[in-house]
Each structure stands twice: as structure tokens, then as C-alpha cells.
Amino acid sequence: MEFRDYYQLLGVERTATPEEIKKAYRRLARRYHPDINREADAEQRMQEINEARDVLADPERRAAYDQLYEYQHHGGGEEFRAPPDWDAGFEFSGSGFSNADAGDYSDFFASIFGHPGGRRSRGSHYRMRGEDRHARIYIDLVDTYQGATRTIVLHSPEPDATGQLHLVDHNLSVHIPRGVKSGQHIRLSGQGHPGMGGGPPGDLFLEIAFNEDSRYRIEDRDVYTSVPVAPWEAALGASIEAPTPSGPVRLKVPAGSQSGRRLRLKGRGIPGEPAGDLYVELRVVLPPANSERARQFYQTMAQEMPFNPRQSQET
């Protein structure tokens, strides 16, 4: 009987971690699964890969196999023959490896694990959970202030009956939670790639990003905007209405404000625990001198209000 090198079958090192073994198995399963691969030996390769996975992904079986591996590679000879009582001291859990499962495994596997105590239920054939999918979606800022339900279209490659990949559209109705911010993920359970052999589908993870909005700038949960004010509103103070993503608010402009002054509206940013803040930057806008009366008004100001805006720059 020929010794089977399960590490070589999965293309992993002897020191491979459980996660590396899982990744190697999934990579090979996607290549050789009979539902995808139409080559004549695909099913045989899939059985070998499954067998290797069933041993190396099982801590108990792997420990026992590793002992045989050392024995075989240190004087075991060309023909494999398990030494007597090789499995003494190994504990195997599970109900057993039945005769009905025998056809799914090689004689090598059966000679090692096909005895009482070493038997293990085979489980479903070719069963594997589908891969998770990831995508980025763009939402409006107002959606996170109020929460929303949006229909999105995702394009994903899927094999047809001949194994060729084609882009397929998926329409999904997605609930946008109130308070979600850029970079967060929404998980849609079971909306990932389908499983194989009856395995469950993976999940879909949607990363949130915001659509560009010239009115607002977003930093984490804080939102920034600017509001134009007239010179007399800035100089004398005023109560003005300012637009925000959650609707207009009354804003008190302190007397003596300059262009660029930033006013903080606590808790008016993106909702959350804690909520972000909304920062309103005042932008003083001059009325145009486009009439004789307006020009006279500016001339009067120049004569009556000695003011040098560049005084601080003089040396």
C-alpha cells in the first residue's frame, strides 16, 4: 500500500496552521469540485482533497497521521504498513467510519482510521460553506441621520453550465441603520457565495461610504458645513436659519464674528453613542456695490469708520 502525503495533496507545509489548511482546501475545492470542473479526473481529485482535509483539519487524526508520517519517512520502507499499536494513546471522538463511507476513502485512510476507536462519521459529501462576499455601497448623509431602506445592485461572477464565468446582477433590499458611519460594515447573513454539496452560503459584508455632497464634509461622526452671513449679521450679531442634514436649525451668530469663525452644535453630527457634532463655519459675504446708492454707502463707511484690515501685517 502506498503512503499518502496529505500535506503534499493540499500543497501545505507540515507546520501549516488550521487556517492555512482551510484556505488551501477551499482553493483546491473551487478548482476541482465536479460542479465546476468538467475534467475526467476532477471527482477523483476532489475525493483525495476531501480525504486530506478530513485528516489534517481534524486535530486528533492529524496527530495520529503525523506519527505515521515520521515513521514512514524514517525507515518505514517503500511500502507502507502501519506498525502494531501505532495508535496507542490517541483518542478519537465521534461515532464512527461506516461501511457506507468506505467508497469515499482510500485503502490507506481505511487502514488507519477504519477501526473501532479511530472511526469517524464522514458527514455530508463535498460539504463546504460558501465564501463571504464583500462590496462597498454609497449612501447619502441624510440616510444615516434617519435610517433608510435602499435597493442596491451587485455584480458578481458566477459559472454557467459549462464552467464559464459571467457577471450576474443581484438586486438586494438593504436596511441602512441610523447612525452608521463611513467604513462600517453591514452583514447580510446567507447572501454570500452558495455552499457546495449542501453547505450553507456565506455572508455578504457591505462597507459603507458616503456620496459626495458639496454642502458637507465628514470626519468620523463630526460633520462640517459653512453658512454665509451678511456683514451686519456678523458685526451686530443675529439669529439665522442654517441648513443641516437633519433639517434647518436656528443659529445664534455672536456679535463681532469674523469670516471663518466656527460654531459647534453639540450632538448634531452623525447619530451614535456618543453622537458626533455639527460645526458651522461663518462666511461673511459682502453686498455688491452695483448701484450708485450702494457705492455711496461704502464711501460713507470708508469716511466714518477708519478701519485698516491689514494693520496686523504692518511692521
VOGU-3710 file (C-alpha; in Angstrom, 3 decimals, decimal comma):
1> mefrdyyqll> 0,000/0,000/0,000  1,331/3,411/-0,896  1,696/6,037/1,810  -0,388/9,128/1,145  1,199/12,508/1,736  -1,794/14,618/2,706  0,335/17,732/3,129  1,510/17,412/-0,451  -2,056/16,836/-1,649  -3,180/20,139/-0,144
11> gvertatpee> 0,074/21,905/-1,031  0,842/22,992/2,538  3,844/22,656/4,842  3,981/20,236/7,758  3,752/23,283/10,033  0,609/24,620/8,381  -1,925/26,193/10,722  -5,591/25,139/10,707  -6,419/28,374/8,875  -3,790/27,695/6,201
21> ikkayrrlar> -5,176/24,192/5,736  -8,689/25,541/5,412  -7,618/28,114/2,832  -5,685/25,512/0,822  -8,667/23,167/0,841  -11,063/25,863/-0,320  -8,730/26,924/-3,080  -8,455/23,377/-4,401  -12,153/22,657/-3,902  -13,050/25,644/-6,037
31> ryhpdinrea> -10,751/24,289/-8,720  -11,693/20,617/-8,704  -15,264/20,444/-7,446  -17,259/18,394/-10,003  -19,924/21,082/-10,093  -17,338/23,385/-11,665  -14,525/21,294/-13,120  -15,539/19,104/-16,076  -12,220/17,272/-16,365  -12,421/13,480/-16,225
41> daeqrmqein> -10,338/13,142/-13,063  -11,962/16,040/-11,195  -14,070/13,790/-8,964  -11,084/11,612/-8,087  -9,006/14,687/-7,242  -11,855/16,030/-5,157  -12,030/12,785/-3,167  -8,296/12,946/-2,496  -8,554/16,564/-1,407  -11,509/15,792/0,861
51> eardvladpe> -9,637/12,908/2,415  -6,585/15,060/3,070  -8,817/17,751/4,588  -10,635/15,211/6,777  -7,322/14,173/8,279  -5,365/17,421/8,534  -8,299/19,565/9,669  -9,055/17,130/12,468  -6,623/17,634/15,385  -6,982/14,031/16,553
61> rraaydqlye> -6,477/12,455/13,159  -3,683/14,841/12,287  -1,758/13,984/15,431  -2,043/10,285/14,650  -1,170/10,792/10,985  1,895/12,877/11,897  3,231/9,972/13,948  2,854/7,680/10,950  4,411/10,324/8,729  7,549/10,395/10,884
71> yqhhgggeef> 7,684/6,623/10,939  7,319/6,354/7,158  9,979/8,948/6,434  12,471/7,492/8,877  12,912/3,907/7,775  9,367/2,881/7,038  10,307/1,446/3,653  8,763/1,971/0,237  5,616/0,056/1,065  3,503/1,461/3,825
81> rappdwdagf> 2,459/-0,819/6,628  1,295/0,685/9,884  3,347/-0,567/12,837  1,493/-2,577/15,512  -0,318/-0,468/18,095  0,753/2,677/16,314  -2,366/4,468/17,530  -1,933/3,641/21,220  -2,574/6,723/23,275  -4,576/8,575/20,634
91> efsgsgfsna> -8,138/9,470/21,496  -10,710/9,689/18,706  -14,107/11,229/19,209  -17,180/10,752/17,007  -19,451/7,871/16,184  -17,561/6,089/13,504  -16,451/5,460/9,961  -19,139/3,247/8,444  -19,027/0,786/5,598  -21,235/3,126/3,611
101> dagdysdffa> -18,437/5,680/3,725  -15,754/3,286/2,635  -16,069/4,172/-1,045  -15,224/7,799/-0,327  -11,852/6,984/1,183  -8,685/5,296/0,044  -7,456/1,975/1,414  -4,682/3,932/3,094  -7,222/6,015/5,038  -9,323/2,953/5,912
111> sifghpggrr> -6,268/1,061/7,156  -5,530/3,839/9,622  -8,876/5,166/10,752  -11,301/2,429/9,742  -11,193/0,567/13,027  -13,088/0,929/16,268  -11,947/3,973/18,135  -10,457/5,547/15,067  -13,660/5,668/13,143  -15,276/8,968/12,393
121> srgshyrmrg> -18,553/9,892/10,816  -17,954/11,071/7,288  -20,693/13,664/7,249  -22,021/15,048/4,003  -20,029/14,572/0,839  -18,249/17,652/-0,596  -19,958/19,807/2,004  -18,416/23,255/2,275  -19,683/26,648/3,433  -19,771/29,275/0,716
131> edrhariyid> -17,294/32,140/0,747  -18,193/35,512/2,201  -18,593/38,370/-0,243  -17,584/41,999/0,269  -18,778/45,117/-1,526  -18,836/48,875/-0,964  -22,043/50,869/-1,211  -22,508/54,647/-1,258  -25,310/56,323/0,662  -26,423/59,900/1,228
141> lvdtyqgatr> -25,540/61,581/4,509  -29,217/62,020/5,313  -29,637/58,209/5,251  -27,506/57,786/8,353  -29,340/60,594/10,162  -32,731/58,961/9,631  -32,070/55,345/8,658  -33,317/54,101/5,312  -34,023/51,112/3,106  -32,267/51,140/-0,261
151> tivlhspepd> -32,242/48,770/-3,222  -28,732/48,071/-4,438  -27,448/46,094/-7,413  -24,316/44,000/-7,041  -22,453/42,367/-9,901  -20,706/39,087/-9,187  -19,044/36,456/-11,427  -20,832/33,113/-11,458  -20,115/29,957/-13,512  -22,632/28,796/-16,080
161> atgqlhlvdh> -23,340/25,159/-17,020  -20,063/24,985/-18,959  -18,000/26,457/-16,148  -17,518/29,852/-17,859  -17,771/32,894/-15,589  -20,348/35,616/-16,281  -21,352/38,726/-14,389  -24,753/38,317/-12,785  -26,757/41,173/-11,217  -28,204/40,746/-7,753
171> nlsvhiprgv> -30,857/43,159/-6,505  -30,882/43,476/-2,763  -33,052/45,487/-0,426  -30,738/46,795/2,277  -31,699/48,435/5,550  -29,340/51,309/6,357  -29,166/51,571/10,156  -29,442/55,013/11,700  -26,033/56,224/12,811  -23,897/54,093/10,503
181> ksgqhirlsg> -20,673/55,818/9,502  -18,157/55,514/6,720  -16,066/52,345/6,918  -18,597/50,362/8,924  -19,956/47,082/7,539  -23,487/45,793/7,222  -23,673/41,998/7,340  -26,307/40,218/5,270  -26,390/36,653/6,518  -26,574/33,986/3,812
191> qghpgmgggp> -26,124/36,439/0,912  -22,571/35,359/0,109  -21,478/32,668/-2,322  -23,561/29,497/-2,253  -22,169/26,486/-0,433  -21,086/23,281/-2,096  -22,630/19,873/-1,546  -25,413/21,292/0,589  -23,125/23,510/2,651  -24,560/26,821/3,909
201> pgdlfleiaf> -23,982/30,007/1,908  -21,503/32,624/3,063  -22,389/36,117/4,226  -22,311/39,428/2,385  -20,496/42,338/4,034  -21,320/45,818/2,721  -18,850/48,592/3,534  -20,490/51,984/3,949  -19,225/55,089/2,131  -20,920/58,480/1,665
211> nedsryried> -21,827/60,127/-1,616  -20,041/63,406/-2,281  -22,055/66,380/-1,027  -20,645/69,873/-1,662  -22,504/71,184/1,387  -20,865/68,925/3,935  -17,520/67,464/4,950  -17,422/64,409/7,231  -14,772/63,336/9,724  -15,760/60,210/11,634
221> rdvytsvpva> -19,087/61,254/13,215  -18,461/65,011/13,020  -19,982/66,978/10,140  -18,707/70,339/8,860  -20,542/72,929/6,806  -20,363/76,683/6,091  -23,078/79,301/6,196  -22,924/82,754/4,519  -23,775/85,757/6,681  -24,161/89,468/5,894
231> pweaalgasi> -21,578/91,927/7,332  -24,133/93,458/9,705  -25,160/89,976/10,949  -21,520/89,222/11,721  -20,854/92,677/13,234  -24,033/93,129/15,261  -24,998/89,523/15,935  -28,093/87,800/14,616  -30,309/84,761/14,769  -30,258/82,978/11,427
241> eaptpsgpvr> -31,611/79,722/9,990  -28,905/77,243/8,976  -29,494/74,063/6,969  -28,279/70,760/8,471  -28,666/67,105/7,346  -31,427/66,676/9,922  -33,286/69,831/8,899  -32,912/73,603/9,416  -31,952/74,918/12,863  -31,896/78,402/14,402
251> lkvpagsqsg> -28,341/79,555/14,954  -27,158/82,496/17,048  -24,357/84,447/15,386  -22,330/86,197/18,112  -21,713/89,926/17,617  -18,257/90,708/16,273  -17,890/87,442/14,387  -15,341/87,223/11,596  -15,387/85,106/8,483  -14,131/81,626/9,357
261> rrlrlkgrgi> -15,497/81,585/12,908  -16,639/78,068/13,735  -19,763/77,397/15,806  -20,306/73,969/17,360  -23,704/72,314/17,537  -23,150/69,509/20,028  -24,738/66,168/19,137  -25,934/67,388/15,736  -23,430/65,246/13,825  -23,953/61,616/12,819
271> pgepagdlyv> -26,126/59,876/15,455  -24,408/57,385/17,729  -23,229/56,724/21,260  -21,913/59,343/21,516  -23,284/61,306/18,595  -20,946/63,464/16,548  -21,048/67,258/16,460  -22,007/69,632/13,657  -19,596/72,512/13,023  -20,889/75,563/11,188
281> elrvvlppan> -18,261/77,911/9,765  -19,394/81,500/9,184  -18,551/83,003/5,819  -19,043/86,808/5,662  -20,342/87,841/2,244  -20,258/91,490/1,111  -23,215/93,005/-0,734  -22,175/94,048/-4,272  -21,533/97,775/-4,948  -23,570/97,626/-8,115
291> serarqfyqt> -25,645/100,799/-7,733  -24,933/104,476/-7,022  -26,642/104,233/-3,623  -24,574/101,177/-2,712  -21,327/102,872/-3,741  -22,244/105,956/-1,674  -22,918/103,720/1,295  -19,458/102,131/1,019  -17,866/105,606/0,647  -19,652/106,749/3,797
301> maqempfnpr> -18,372/103,701/5,648  -14,825/104,455/4,494  -15,070/108,040/5,775  -16,926/107,338/9,016  -15,253/104,067/10,033  -11,453/104,301/9,956  -10,518/100,665/9,539  -7,348/99,052/8,201  -7,840/95,271/7,754  -4,063/94,885/7,090
311> qsqet> -2,914/96,674/10,218  -1,699/93,470/11,829  0,599/92,851/8,831  2,368/96,218/9,097  5,866/96,231/10,576
//
